[in-house]
Amino acid sequence: MPEPLYRSRPSGFEILPASMSDARRIRDNLFVSEGLSNTYLINTSDGRIVVNTGMGFEAPIHKRNFDRIGEAPVRYILLTQGHVDHVGGVDLFREEGTEVVAQAGNAAHQLDDQRIAAFRSARSAFAFSKVIGQSLRHMKEEGGFGTVGQSRPEPTLTFEDQLTIELGGERLELIATPGGETLDSMIIWMPDRGVCFAGNLFSALFGHFPNLVTIRGDRYRDPLKFIESLDRVLALEPELLLVGHHDPVEGKSLVCSELLRLREAVLYVHDETVKGMNAHRNIHQLMQEVKLPRELEVGEGYGKVSWSVRAIWENYAGWFHHDSTTELYGFGPSAIHGDLVELAGGPDALVVRAREKLDTGEPVQAIALSEIVLDVDSENLSALEVNLDAHRRLEAESVNFWLSSWLRKEIDQLSSRIDRMEKT
């Protein structure tokens, strides 16, 4: 197989709010305006089709970019998935007579978002709050754009498995992909052009292992349904794959080879996890042991193999790992941290051991030990310092967007706490 494509594509840290001054032509009448997710325009002789709409606050930039190309009526808005960065600008793009089209699972997904909106927003802030804040200030101070609220659209047209739309000589086939990131995932296929709009079906970063569950908080994804959805795209043999973030993937052979590599990588991790479960390996052993062979190398810049091992294990078996009776009660390890500090003769011994763990290349254990002390004494400077050093060690080694974002958030908070203590 050729060298993995992910090595030459941008990272998750290059997913930024909309700032393009103009939409970019992909080919003929297909255009893209990039932002926290790509928004696409299909210009036809009978009106415009918009694919995804970005976050609400960045939608004015997308709309301005597309209106500069032409101001024909927006006849359709097509949503490849219900995540907020795809649906947020629907109200701004919607006109009288516009059909908003989504897979039939959209209503269930939107209800999920509403039920746990505060939870999910708080759990995502560590990754996006800074860059979104910067973008909002820029738009207000320099862009001349007013504030636009986040849409929670109700589609006017939904379908279960497939739906065909024709407009201005363009034929679009909408195909459900239930293994995607949301309950309403779909792709858009233009058979006459060999073009497939895949959204984030394969991950926010194409060529990387998918997030079968996110650390910000989402439903588990079934890896076998993911593979089935991937197979639906493979069967189309696209010439051009338009993805949710960054540049298209062009060339039938390249698209095919990348999708086959990803397919086999996900299947391998699934099968190895199931094999380990049947061999009575526990979840933490499998998270450490399951590794992709070299010929199935894909990126881990968004999802991680170890996280997906856990997602697969728990998707099959649930939250009870059969490791301890304490799992069956409302008990967290921090409940006995005070006892451990007391038995150790005070915090100093645990801090010394945490530093030893860090020095011998075990930063995760160093964090665990220092957190025992900090649960008992939140202002223990030595424990804060070893905790900070361990997070810095892990951050220096990370290439994953979500993990790095979390570690950087922890580093900022720990550094601030230490600075405050040293000033007083």
C-alpha positions as CSV (number, residue, x, y, z in Angstrom):
1,M,0.0,0.0,0.0
2,P,1.2,3.6,-0.6
3,E,2.3,5.9,2.2
4,P,-0.7,6.8,4.4
5,L,-2.3,10.1,3.3
6,Y,-2.8,11.4,6.8
7,R,1.0,12.2,7.0
8,S,0.6,15.0,4.4
9,R,-2.7,16.5,5.6
10,P,-3.4,19.2,8.2
11,S,-3.9,18.4,11.8
12,G,-6.9,19.0,14.1
13,F,-5.3,22.2,15.4
14,E,-5.7,23.6,11.9
15,I,-9.5,23.3,12.1
16,L,-10.3,27.0,12.7
17,P,-13.5,29.1,12.5
18,A,-14.4,30.6,9.2
19,S,-12.1,33.4,8.0
20,M,-11.8,33.0,4.2
21,S,-12.4,36.1,2.2
22,D,-13.9,34.2,-0.7
23,A,-15.2,30.7,-1.3
24,R,-12.7,28.4,-3.2
25,R,-13.8,26.7,-6.4
26,I,-13.2,23.0,-6.2
27,R,-14.3,22.3,-9.8
28,D,-16.9,23.6,-12.2
29,N,-19.9,24.7,-10.0
30,L,-18.7,23.2,-6.7
31,F,-17.3,25.6,-4.1
32,V,-16.1,25.4,-0.5
33,S,-16.0,27.8,2.4
34,E,-13.9,26.4,5.2
35,G,-14.5,26.9,8.9
36,L,-15.1,24.7,12.0
37,S,-16.6,22.4,9.4
38,N,-16.5,22.8,5.6
39,T,-19.6,24.4,4.0
40,Y,-20.2,23.6,0.3
41,L,-22.1,25.2,-2.5
42,I,-23.5,23.6,-5.6
43,N,-24.5,26.2,-8.1
44,T,-27.1,25.1,-10.7
45,S,-29.2,26.9,-13.3
46,D,-32.3,26.5,-11.2
47,G,-30.9,27.6,-7.8
48,R,-28.3,26.8,-5.2
49,I,-27.7,23.8,-3.0
50,V,-25.8,24.4,0.3
51,V,-24.2,21.4,2.0
52,N,-23.8,22.0,5.8
53,T,-23.8,25.5,7.2
54,G,-21.1,25.8,9.9
55,M,-21.6,27.2,13.4
56,G,-24.2,29.9,13.7
57,F,-21.6,32.6,14.6
58,E,-19.5,31.8,11.5
59,A,-22.4,31.3,9.0
60,P,-22.4,35.0,7.9
61,I,-18.9,34.5,6.5
62,H,-20.0,31.4,4.6
63,K,-23.1,33.1,3.3
64,R,-21.2,36.2,2.2
65,N,-18.7,34.0,0.4
66,F,-21.4,32.1,-1.4
67,D,-23.4,35.2,-2.2
68,R,-20.4,36.7,-4.0
69,I,-20.6,33.8,-6.4
70,G,-24.3,34.4,-7.1
71,E,-27.5,35.1,-5.3
72,A,-29.9,32.6,-6.9
73,P,-32.4,31.1,-4.4
74,V,-31.2,28.5,-2.0
75,R,-33.4,25.6,-3.0
76,Y,-31.9,22.9,-0.7
77,I,-29.8,22.8,2.5
78,L,-28.4,19.3,2.9
79,L,-27.1,18.2,6.3
80,T,-24.6,15.3,6.4
81,Q,-24.9,15.1,10.1
82,G,-26.6,16.9,13.0
83,H,-23.5,18.1,14.9
84,V,-23.7,21.8,15.8
85,D,-20.8,22.7,13.5
86,H,-22.9,21.4,10.5
87,V,-26.4,22.8,11.3
88,G,-25.7,26.1,13.1
89,G,-26.2,28.4,10.1
90,V,-29.3,26.8,8.7
91,D,-31.6,29.7,9.8
92,L,-29.3,32.2,8.0
93,F,-29.2,30.3,4.7
94,R,-32.9,29.3,4.8
95,E,-35.2,31.2,2.5
96,E,-38.9,30.9,1.6
97,G,-39.3,27.6,-0.1
98,T,-35.9,26.2,0.9
99,E,-36.0,22.5,1.7
100,V,-33.8,21.5,4.7
101,V,-33.0,17.8,4.1
102,A,-31.6,15.3,6.7
103,Q,-31.6,11.6,7.4
104,A,-34.6,10.5,9.5
105,G,-32.5,10.2,12.6
106,N,-32.0,14.0,12.8
107,A,-34.8,14.6,15.2
108,A,-33.5,12.0,17.7
109,H,-30.0,13.5,17.5
110,Q,-31.3,17.1,18.0
111,L,-33.2,15.9,21.1
112,D,-30.0,14.3,22.4
113,D,-28.2,17.6,22.0
114,Q,-31.0,19.5,23.7
115,R,-31.2,17.1,26.7
116,I,-27.5,17.3,27.5
117,A,-26.6,20.7,26.0
118,A,-25.1,22.2,29.2
119,F,-23.1,19.0,29.8
120,R,-21.8,18.7,26.3
121,S,-21.0,22.4,26.0
122,A,-19.0,22.3,29.2
123,R,-17.2,19.1,28.1
124,S,-16.2,20.6,24.8
125,A,-15.0,24.0,26.1
126,F,-11.4,22.9,26.8
127,A,-10.9,22.2,23.1
128,F,-12.6,25.1,21.4
129,S,-13.4,28.0,23.8
130,K,-10.2,30.0,23.1
131,V,-10.3,29.8,19.3
132,I,-14.1,30.5,19.2
133,G,-13.6,33.5,21.6
134,Q,-10.9,34.9,19.3
135,S,-13.1,34.4,16.3
136,L,-16.1,36.1,17.8
137,R,-14.0,39.1,18.8
138,H,-12.5,39.3,15.3
139,M,-15.9,39.2,13.6
140,K,-17.3,41.9,15.9
141,E,-14.4,44.3,15.8
142,E,-13.0,43.9,12.3
143,G,-15.4,41.8,10.2
144,G,-18.5,44.0,10.5
145,F,-20.7,41.0,11.1
146,G,-23.6,40.9,13.6
147,T,-24.1,38.2,16.1
148,V,-26.0,35.2,14.7
149,G,-27.6,32.6,17.0
150,Q,-27.0,28.9,16.7
151,S,-29.7,27.1,14.7
152,R,-31.6,24.1,15.9
153,P,-33.3,23.3,12.6
154,E,-36.2,21.1,12.0
155,P,-35.8,19.4,8.5
156,T,-38.6,19.9,6.1
157,L,-37.7,16.7,4.3
158,T,-36.3,13.5,5.7
159,F,-35.6,9.9,4.4
160,E,-34.7,6.5,5.9
161,D,-32.2,4.9,3.5
162,Q,-31.9,6.8,0.2
163,L,-33.4,9.9,-1.5
164,T,-32.7,11.3,-4.9
165,I,-32.8,15.1,-5.6
166,E,-32.5,16.7,-9.0
167,L,-32.0,20.4,-9.6
168,G,-30.7,22.3,-12.6
169,G,-29.4,19.2,-14.3
170,E,-27.6,17.9,-11.2
171,R,-28.6,14.6,-9.7
172,L,-27.8,14.0,-6.0
173,E,-28.3,10.7,-4.3
174,L,-28.6,11.0,-0.5
175,I,-27.5,7.7,1.3
176,A,-27.8,6.9,5.0
177,T,-24.6,5.9,6.7
178,P,-25.7,4.8,10.2
179,G,-22.1,4.1,11.3
180,G,-21.3,7.8,11.2
181,E,-20.7,10.2,14.1
182,T,-24.4,10.9,14.6
183,L,-27.7,9.1,14.5
184,D,-28.5,11.0,11.2
185,S,-25.3,10.6,9.3
186,M,-25.6,10.6,5.5
187,I,-23.4,11.0,2.4
188,I,-24.3,12.8,-0.8
189,W,-23.4,11.2,-4.1
190,M,-23.3,12.9,-7.5
191,P,-23.1,9.9,-9.8
192,D,-22.7,11.9,-13.0
193,R,-19.6,13.6,-11.6
194,G,-18.1,10.9,-9.4
195,V,-18.3,13.3,-6.4
196,C,-19.1,12.1,-2.9
197,F,-19.8,14.5,0.0
198,A,-18.8,12.4,3.0
199,G,-19.0,14.9,5.9
200,N,-17.3,13.5,9.0
201,L,-18.3,9.9,8.3
202,F,-14.6,8.8,8.5
203,S,-13.5,11.2,11.2
204,A,-13.0,14.9,11.4
205,L,-9.5,14.2,10.1
206,F,-9.5,12.0,7.0
207,G,-7.0,9.1,7.2
208,H,-7.2,9.0,11.0
209,F,-8.7,6.4,13.2
210,P,-12.3,7.4,13.9
211,N,-13.5,8.4,17.3
212,L,-15.8,5.5,18.4
213,V,-16.5,7.6,21.4
214,T,-15.3,11.1,22.2
215,I,-13.8,12.4,25.4
216,R,-16.1,15.4,25.2
217,G,-19.2,13.1,25.5
218,D,-21.1,11.4,22.7
219,R,-22.9,8.1,22.1
220,Y,-20.7,5.1,21.3
221,R,-20.3,4.3,17.6
222,D,-20.6,0.7,16.5
223,P,-17.4,-0.2,14.5
224,L,-19.2,-2.8,12.4
225,K,-21.8,-0.3,11.4
226,F,-19.0,2.1,10.6
227,I,-17.5,-0.5,8.3
228,E,-20.8,-1.1,6.6
229,S,-21.1,2.7,6.0
230,L,-17.6,2.8,4.7
231,D,-18.4,0.0,2.3
232,R,-21.3,2.0,0.9
233,V,-18.9,4.7,-0.1
234,L,-16.3,2.2,-1.4
235,A,-19.0,0.7,-3.7
236,L,-19.6,4.0,-5.3
237,E,-15.9,4.3,-6.4
238,P,-15.7,8.1,-6.0
239,E,-13.4,10.2,-8.1
240,L,-13.5,13.0,-5.6
241,L,-14.2,12.8,-1.9
242,L,-15.4,16.1,-0.2
243,V,-14.8,15.7,3.5
244,G,-15.9,17.7,6.6
245,H,-12.5,19.4,7.2
246,H,-9.6,20.4,5.0
247,D,-9.0,19.6,1.3
248,P,-10.8,17.1,-0.8
249,V,-9.3,13.6,-1.5
250,E,-9.0,13.3,-5.3
251,G,-8.4,10.2,-7.5
252,K,-10.4,7.0,-7.5
253,S,-7.4,4.8,-6.7
254,L,-6.3,7.1,-3.8
255,V,-9.7,7.2,-2.3
256,C,-10.1,3.5,-2.6
257,S,-6.7,2.7,-1.1
258,E,-7.3,5.0,1.9
259,L,-10.7,3.7,2.6
260,L,-9.5,0.1,2.4
261,R,-6.7,0.8,4.8
262,L,-9.1,2.5,7.2
263,R,-11.6,-0.3,6.9
264,E,-9.1,-3.0,7.7
265,A,-7.6,-1.0,10.6
266,V,-11.0,-0.6,12.3
267,L,-11.9,-4.2,11.6
268,Y,-8.5,-5.3,13.1
269,V,-9.0,-3.4,16.3
270,H,-12.5,-4.7,16.6
271,D,-11.5,-8.3,16.1
272,E,-8.5,-8.1,18.4
273,T,-10.6,-6.5,21.1
274,V,-13.2,-9.2,20.9
275,K,-10.6,-11.9,20.8
276,G,-9.1,-10.4,24.0
277,M,-12.5,-10.2,25.7
278,N,-13.0,-13.9,25.0
279,A,-9.6,-14.6,26.4
280,H,-10.6,-12.8,29.6
281,R,-8.2,-9.9,29.1
282,N,-9.4,-6.9,31.0
283,I,-10.1,-3.5,29.5
284,H,-6.9,-1.9,30.6
285,Q,-4.7,-4.7,29.4
286,L,-6.4,-4.5,26.0
287,M,-6.0,-0.7,25.8
288,Q,-2.2,-1.2,26.2
289,E,-1.9,-4.4,24.1
290,V,-3.9,-3.8,20.9
291,K,-1.7,-2.1,18.3
292,L,-2.2,-1.7,14.6
293,P,0.3,-3.6,12.4
294,R,2.5,-1.4,10.2
295,E,0.6,-2.2,7.0
296,L,-2.6,-0.8,8.5
297,E,-1.1,2.4,9.8
298,V,-3.6,5.3,10.1
299,G,-3.3,8.5,12.0
300,E,-4.3,8.9,15.6
301,G,-4.7,12.7,15.5
302,Y,-8.4,12.7,16.3
303,G,-9.4,9.2,17.5
304,K,-7.0,6.8,19.2
305,V,-6.8,3.0,19.0
306,S,-6.6,2.6,22.7
307,W,-9.8,4.8,23.2
308,S,-11.6,2.8,20.6
309,V,-10.6,-0.5,22.2
310,R,-12.4,0.7,25.4
311,A,-15.4,1.9,23.3
312,I,-15.7,-1.5,21.6
313,W,-15.3,-3.4,24.9
314,E,-17.9,-1.2,26.7
315,N,-20.3,-1.1,23.7
316,Y,-20.4,-4.9,23.9
317,A,-20.2,-5.4,27.7
318,G,-21.3,-2.2,29.4
319,W,-19.7,-0.3,32.3
320,F,-19.3,-3.1,34.7
321,H,-15.7,-4.5,34.1
322,H,-15.9,-7.3,36.7
323,D,-12.7,-5.9,38.3
324,S,-14.1,-4.9,41.7
325,T,-17.3,-4.9,43.7
326,T,-16.8,-1.2,44.2
327,E,-17.8,-0.7,40.5
328,L,-21.4,-1.6,41.5
329,Y,-21.7,1.2,44.0
330,G,-21.6,5.0,44.0
331,F,-18.0,4.9,44.9
332,G,-15.0,6.8,43.4
333,P,-11.4,6.1,44.2
334,S,-11.0,9.6,45.7
335,A,-13.2,8.5,48.6
336,I,-10.2,6.7,50.1
337,H,-7.5,9.2,49.1
338,G,-7.4,10.6,52.6
339,D,-6.9,7.1,54.0
340,L,-4.0,6.5,51.6
341,V,-2.3,9.7,52.6
342,E,-2.7,8.9,56.3
343,L,-1.3,5.4,55.8
344,A,1.6,6.7,53.8
345,G,2.5,8.8,56.9
346,G,1.6,12.1,55.1
347,P,1.7,13.5,51.6
348,D,5.5,13.8,51.3
349,A,6.0,10.1,50.7
350,L,3.4,10.0,47.9
351,V,4.9,13.1,46.3
352,V,8.4,11.6,46.4
353,R,7.0,8.4,44.8
354,A,5.2,10.4,42.1
355,R,8.4,12.2,41.2
356,E,10.2,8.8,41.0
357,K,7.5,7.5,38.7
358,L,7.9,10.6,36.5
359,D,11.7,10.2,36.4
360,T,11.4,6.6,35.3
361,G,9.1,7.4,32.5
362,E,5.7,6.7,34.0
363,P,3.9,10.1,33.9
364,V,0.4,8.7,34.1
365,Q,1.2,7.0,37.4
366,A,2.9,10.2,38.6
367,I,-0.4,12.0,38.0
368,A,-2.4,9.4,39.8
369,L,-0.2,9.6,42.9
370,S,0.0,13.4,43.0
371,E,-3.8,13.6,42.6
372,I,-4.2,11.5,45.7
373,V,-2.3,14.2,47.6
374,L,-4.2,17.1,45.9
375,D,-7.5,15.6,46.8
376,V,-6.5,15.9,50.5
377,D,-4.5,19.1,50.2
378,S,-5.3,21.1,47.1
379,E,-2.5,23.6,47.8
380,N,0.4,21.1,48.2
381,L,2.9,22.9,46.0
382,S,5.2,19.8,45.5
383,A,2.2,17.7,44.4
384,L,1.1,20.5,42.0
385,E,4.6,20.8,40.5
386,V,5.0,17.0,39.8
387,N,1.5,16.9,38.4
388,L,2.3,19.8,36.1
389,D,5.6,18.3,35.0
390,A,3.8,15.0,34.2
391,H,1.2,16.7,32.1
392,R,3.9,18.6,30.2
393,R,5.7,15.3,29.5
394,L,2.5,13.8,28.1
395,E,1.7,16.8,26.1
396,A,5.1,16.8,24.5
397,E,4.5,13.3,23.3
398,S,0.9,13.7,22.1
399,V,-0.2,14.1,18.4
400,N,-3.9,13.8,19.1
401,F,-6.0,16.9,19.0
402,W,-8.4,15.9,21.8
403,L,-5.7,14.6,24.1
404,S,-3.4,17.6,23.5
405,S,-6.2,20.0,24.1
406,W,-7.1,18.3,27.4
407,L,-3.4,18.3,28.5
408,R,-2.9,21.9,27.6
409,K,-6.0,22.9,29.5
410,E,-4.7,21.0,32.6
411,I,-1.3,22.6,32.2
412,D,-2.8,26.1,32.1
413,Q,-4.9,25.5,35.2
414,L,-2.0,23.9,37.1
415,S,0.4,26.7,36.1
416,S,-2.2,29.3,37.2
417,R,-2.6,27.6,40.6
418,I,1.1,27.5,41.2
419,D,1.6,31.1,40.1
420,R,-1.1,32.2,42.6
421,M,0.4,30.3,45.4
422,E,3.9,31.6,44.7
423,K,2.6,35.2,44.7
424,T,1.0,34.8,48.1
